[in-house]
Amino acid sequence: MRYHNITTDDMLNGDGLRTVLWVAGCTHHCEKCQNPITWDIDGGIEFDEAAEEELFQKLAYDHISGITFSGGDPLHPQNRAEVTRLAKKFREMFPKKTVWLYTGYTYEEIRGLEVVDFCDVIVDGEYIDAQSDPKLHWKGSANQRVIDVKETKRLNKIVLFD
């Protein structure tokens, strides 16, 4: 897997202060995407042991609420195995912190993936510029959903995170 950045103390990509892993690779190519540089699956730099060490060091800070996977698309087919491994490791190391994941796929398309089991919140759906609204919380366009994964799985229907 390749990535572009690891940011910390982020307040825009999930609840609380978060560490965000910005992965490379996206085939959705949404018009007016905020990160088109991340579309190329071969872009960025290799996510190696040093990057993983940096990521988990930043996640260990007490003030960090959790990890957010963004990009690019963390669920690009070439990213899925590594993102799943990282989400599982994170959940084992920090069981009281949360996992958020942004994807251009809909929940219905990805609900059977193992990584979903490790997520607390998934922001799904492609960004649609015509439905953009800067007042939206944690998403870019009105078609996207901020999904409470645990409640959605428990009730077997989409439950939005508030």
Protein Blocks (a to p, Z undefined) as FASTA:
>chain_A
ZZfbdcehiakloghjddddddehifklpghiablmlmpmkgcjdddfklmmmmmmmmmp
mklnbdcddedjfklfklmmmmmmmmmmmmmmmmmbccddddfbdfklmmmpmklmmpfb
dcedjddfklgcfkbghiabfkbccddfklmmmnopacddZZ
